[in-house]
Amino acid sequence: MTYFTAANVSDRDGAKDMLEYYFQAPYLFSRLLKILVDGGYTGEKFAQIIKSLTGAVVEVVKRNEAHKFEVLPKRWIVERTFGWLDKYRRFWKNCERKLHNTSQLVNLAFLRLMLKRY
């Protein structure tokens, strides 16, 4: 169960559409309290839309300076997750013809990751 958007959809609009799609069954995310986002999702209007859809608080994690490396609390969680996916050869370039296939490959990659760890 994954949600993809076209390339011409902005991140904010895609996030709103995705949450509307998933929250048709609110029991799936009943324990969701906070959503961590990067600087592209700033704005009170976006935060209010997300709060009304999910009841969760939006927390923006921004970089301090553009050219200075610094480990930011909570931002490493997302970067680490993408790093895990980079270890799978099929994700270096999207060669799949259908989005459904890509979605299933991401699910399989995380399933393999979890099985190896536990």
Solvent accessible surface area in square Angstrom, and as a share of the most:
residue,aa,sasa,rsa
1,M,136,0.61
2,T,58,0.33
3,Y,67,0.25
4,F,81,0.34
5,T,59,0.35
6,A,63,0.49
7,A,115,0.89
8,N,140,0.72
9,V,53,0.31
10,S,60,0.39
11,D,94,0.49
12,R,95,0.35
13,D,72,0.37
14,G,10,0.10
15,A,20,0.16
16,K,56,0.24
17,D,48,0.25
18,M,67,0.30
19,L,16,0.08
20,E,75,0.34
21,Y,96,0.37
22,Y,25,0.10
23,F,30,0.13
24,Q,146,0.65
25,A,25,0.20
26,P,80,0.51
27,Y,162,0.62
28,L,78,0.39
29,F,79,0.33
30,S,90,0.58
31,R,218,0.79
32,L,55,0.27
33,L,142,0.71
34,K,98,0.41
35,I,38,0.19
36,L,59,0.29
37,V,21,0.12
38,D,58,0.30
39,G,29,0.28
40,G,48,0.46
41,Y,43,0.16
42,T,40,0.23
43,G,42,0.40
44,E,121,0.54
45,K,158,0.67
46,F,13,0.05
47,A,24,0.19
48,Q,101,0.45
49,I,51,0.26
50,I,1,0.01
51,K,95,0.40
52,S,95,0.61
53,L,56,0.28
54,T,26,0.15
55,G,46,0.44
56,A,0,0.00
57,V,80,0.46
58,V,23,0.13
59,E,49,0.22
60,V,54,0.31
61,V,20,0.12
62,K,118,0.50
63,R,153,0.56
64,N,103,0.53
65,E,102,0.46
66,A,86,0.66
67,H,187,0.84
68,K,121,0.51
69,F,180,0.75
70,E,80,0.36
71,V,104,0.60
72,L,19,0.09
73,P,101,0.64
74,K,76,0.32
75,R,45,0.17
76,W,118,0.41
77,I,64,0.32
78,V,69,0.40
79,E,94,0.42
80,R,94,0.34
81,T,37,0.22
82,F,119,0.50
83,G,30,0.29
84,W,47,0.16
85,L,26,0.13
86,D,111,0.58
87,K,160,0.68
88,Y,41,0.16
89,R,196,0.72
90,R,136,0.49
91,F,51,0.21
92,W,186,0.65
93,K,108,0.46
94,N,97,0.50
95,C,90,0.54
96,E,43,0.19
97,R,232,0.85
98,K,136,0.58
99,L,99,0.49
100,H,122,0.55
101,N,62,0.32
102,T,19,0.11
103,S,5,0.03
104,Q,71,0.31
105,L,34,0.17
106,V,37,0.21
107,N,64,0.33
108,L,104,0.52
109,A,7,0.05
110,F,57,0.24
111,L,98,0.49
112,R,128,0.47
113,L,20,0.10
114,M,82,0.36
115,L,126,0.63
116,K,143,0.61
117,R,122,0.44
118,Y,204,0.77
